């Protein structure tokens, strides 16, 4: 309970309600708590609304990275990831295909290769099952890539 009261005391002192005692810094063994306390103190000192980036976060934020990826997708450049290239090839669409084109290709291929449409012949059912699994896996890869 003492760390909670210490933090509460620092918060109250930061509002200027108690000025006769300097803020005492507690040492915690938890590095995340220490980092959070440092960010809070920096915010209270400087008034910055955006927290500082940790060294593990890199130079780009998540939103900037997503924007760059979506710009890359819209620009029509071919993906450099071989898994993505394979997924596009399985669905039979180009690398600059829109999500609607990918979705319609997925549906058309599943209609064609669905195991129920090959009932009566066990060999064809097994082939259709394997093909539909491959189609669904490729669709899931692209779905994740597009953030859907």
Kinemage of the C-alpha trace (Angstrom):
@kinemage 1
@onewidth
@group {chain A} dominant
@subgroup {mainchain}
@vectorlist {calphas} color= white
{ca unk a 1} P 0.000 0.000 0.000
{ca unk a 2} L 2.893 2.372 0.651
{ca unk a 3} L 3.819 2.758 -3.067
{ca unk a 4} L 0.252 3.790 -3.800
{ca unk a 5} L 0.359 6.481 -1.120
{ca unk a 6} L 3.767 7.642 -2.339
{ca unk a 7} L 2.442 8.000 -5.878
{ca unk a 8} L -0.670 9.763 -4.621
{ca unk a 9} L 1.518 12.115 -2.610
{ca unk a 10} L 3.638 12.942 -5.649
{ca unk a 11} L 0.501 13.590 -7.653
{ca unk a 12} L -0.865 15.954 -5.017
{ca unk a 13} L 2.491 17.739 -4.776
{ca unk a 14} L 2.531 18.136 -8.560
{ca unk a 15} L -0.694 20.116 -8.342
{ca unk a 16} L 0.992 22.526 -5.936
{ca unk a 17} L -1.256 21.731 -2.988
{ca unk a 18} L 1.632 20.654 -0.820
{ca unk a 19} L 4.897 22.535 -1.279
{ca unk a 20} L 6.734 22.145 2.021
{ca unk a 21} L 8.137 18.648 1.266
{ca unk a 22} L 10.172 17.780 -1.851
{ca unk a 23} L 9.015 14.813 -3.887
{ca unk a 24} L 10.740 11.709 -2.633
{ca unk a 25} L 11.596 9.182 -5.282
{ca unk a 26} L 10.868 5.582 -4.439
{ca unk a 27} L 12.857 2.844 -6.029
{ca unk a 28} L 10.894 -0.011 -7.490
{ca unk a 29} L 12.226 -3.242 -8.871
{ca unk a 30} L 9.624 -3.185 -11.644
{ca unk a 31} L 11.140 -1.454 -14.716
{ca unk a 32} L 7.709 -0.820 -16.246
{ca unk a 33} L 6.550 0.970 -13.108
{ca unk a 34} L 9.717 3.054 -13.083
{ca unk a 35} L 9.233 3.967 -16.741
{ca unk a 36} L 5.589 4.861 -16.128
{ca unk a 37} L 6.513 7.045 -13.168
{ca unk a 38} L 9.208 8.802 -15.190
{ca unk a 39} L 6.743 9.451 -18.014
{ca unk a 40} L 4.195 10.825 -15.565
{ca unk a 41} L 6.743 13.090 -13.913
{ca unk a 42} L 7.994 14.306 -17.295
{ca unk a 43} L 4.428 15.023 -18.372
{ca unk a 44} L 3.721 16.933 -15.184
{ca unk a 45} L 6.959 18.900 -15.573
{ca unk a 46} L 6.722 19.766 -19.263
{ca unk a 47} L 3.001 19.532 -20.011
{ca unk a 48} L 3.637 17.438 -23.115
{ca unk a 49} L 0.599 15.406 -24.066
{ca unk a 50} L 2.428 12.766 -26.087
{ca unk a 51} L 4.513 10.339 -24.048
{ca unk a 52} L 8.118 9.804 -24.949
{ca unk a 53} L 8.891 6.790 -27.109
{ca unk a 54} L 10.698 3.923 -25.517
{ca unk a 55} L 13.810 2.616 -27.175
{ca unk a 56} L 11.980 -0.566 -28.191
{ca unk a 57} L 9.295 1.357 -30.054
{ca unk a 58} L 11.523 2.471 -32.902
{ca unk a 59} L 11.226 5.613 -34.938
{ca unk a 60} L 7.713 5.022 -36.271
{ca unk a 61} L 4.463 4.682 -34.416
{ca unk a 62} L 1.977 1.944 -35.190
{ca unk a 63} L -0.343 4.359 -37.003
{ca unk a 64} L 2.483 5.689 -39.171
{ca unk a 65} L 3.515 2.162 -40.071
{ca unk a 66} L -0.080 1.187 -41.009
{ca unk a 67} L -0.426 4.340 -43.133
{ca unk a 68} L 2.789 3.537 -44.963
{ca unk a 69} L 1.660 -0.054 -45.572
{ca unk a 70} L -1.695 1.073 -46.925
{ca unk a 71} L 0.022 3.613 -49.180
{ca unk a 72} L 2.303 0.813 -50.374
{ca unk a 73} L -0.743 -1.345 -51.122
{ca unk a 74} L -2.572 1.454 -52.949
{ca unk a 75} L 0.473 2.401 -55.015
{ca unk a 76} L 0.322 -0.902 -56.872
{ca unk a 77} L 3.793 -2.064 -55.939
{ca unk a 78} L 4.345 -5.811 -55.796
{ca unk a 79} L 4.724 -7.224 -52.309
{ca unk a 80} L 8.213 -8.347 -51.385
{ca unk a 81} L 6.983 -10.991 -48.951
{ca unk a 82} L 6.967 -14.424 -50.648
{ca unk a 83} L 4.030 -15.566 -48.495
{ca unk a 84} L 1.932 -12.678 -49.841
{ca unk a 85} L 3.030 -13.373 -53.395
{ca unk a 86} L 2.032 -17.016 -52.999
{ca unk a 87} L -1.341 -16.022 -51.524
{ca unk a 88} L -2.054 -13.730 -54.477
{ca unk a 89} L -1.062 -16.518 -56.865
{ca unk a 90} L -3.311 -19.103 -55.173
{ca unk a 91} L -6.294 -16.790 -55.479
{ca unk a 92} L -5.336 -15.893 -59.032
{ca unk a 93} L -5.331 -12.133 -58.550
{ca unk a 94} L -2.629 -9.573 -59.192
{ca unk a 95} L -0.618 -7.997 -56.395
{ca unk a 96} L -2.383 -4.665 -56.889
{ca unk a 97} L -5.868 -6.174 -56.595
{ca unk a 98} L -8.371 -4.410 -54.363
{ca unk a 99} L -9.985 -6.103 -51.405
{ca unk a 100} L -13.239 -6.507 -53.336
{ca unk a 101} L -11.414 -8.315 -56.145
{ca unk a 102} L -9.692 -10.617 -53.648
{ca unk a 103} L -12.985 -11.335 -51.901
{ca unk a 104} L -14.820 -12.160 -55.139
{ca unk a 105} L -11.949 -14.393 -56.345
{ca unk a 106} L -12.044 -16.246 -53.029
{ca unk a 107} L -15.782 -16.870 -53.323
{ca unk a 108} L -15.562 -17.987 -56.943
{ca unk a 109} L -12.736 -20.428 -56.220
{ca unk a 110} L -14.552 -21.878 -53.216
{ca unk a 111} L -17.669 -22.434 -55.324
{ca unk a 112} L -15.588 -24.258 -57.880
{ca unk a 113} L -13.494 -26.329 -55.445
{ca unk a 114} L -15.922 -26.942 -52.588
{ca unk a 115} L -15.940 -30.611 -51.511
{ca unk a 116} L -19.760 -30.788 -51.516
{ca unk a 117} L -19.847 -30.082 -55.235
{ca unk a 118} L -17.723 -33.195 -55.851
{ca unk a 119} L -19.813 -35.633 -53.816
{ca unk a 120} L -19.886 -39.197 -55.053
{ca unk a 121} L -16.200 -39.528 -55.937
{ca unk a 122} L -13.932 -39.873 -52.904
{ca unk a 123} L -10.743 -38.984 -54.799
{ca unk a 124} L -12.266 -35.751 -56.111
{ca unk a 125} L -13.606 -34.886 -52.651
{ca unk a 126} L -10.114 -35.242 -51.152
{ca unk a 127} L -8.594 -33.094 -53.898
{ca unk a 128} L -11.326 -30.471 -53.497
{ca unk a 129} L -10.849 -30.445 -49.720
{ca unk a 130} L -7.106 -29.890 -50.072
{ca unk a 131} L -7.631 -27.158 -52.665
{ca unk a 132} L -10.286 -25.365 -50.596
{ca unk a 133} L -7.979 -25.456 -47.559
{ca unk a 134} L -5.214 -23.905 -49.635
{ca unk a 135} L -7.616 -21.214 -50.896
{ca unk a 136} L -8.818 -20.426 -47.371
{ca unk a 137} L -5.259 -20.194 -46.031
{ca unk a 138} L -4.288 -17.761 -48.790
{ca unk a 139} L -7.410 -15.713 -48.101
{ca unk a 140} L -6.587 -15.554 -44.380
{ca unk a 141} L -3.041 -14.362 -45.138
{ca unk a 142} L -4.374 -11.554 -47.314
{ca unk a 143} L -7.122 -10.759 -44.840
{ca unk a 144} L -4.528 -10.283 -42.119
{ca unk a 145} L -2.323 -8.238 -44.448
{ca unk a 146} L -5.203 -5.896 -45.323
{ca unk a 147} L -6.202 -5.629 -41.662
{ca unk a 148} L -9.696 -7.019 -42.103
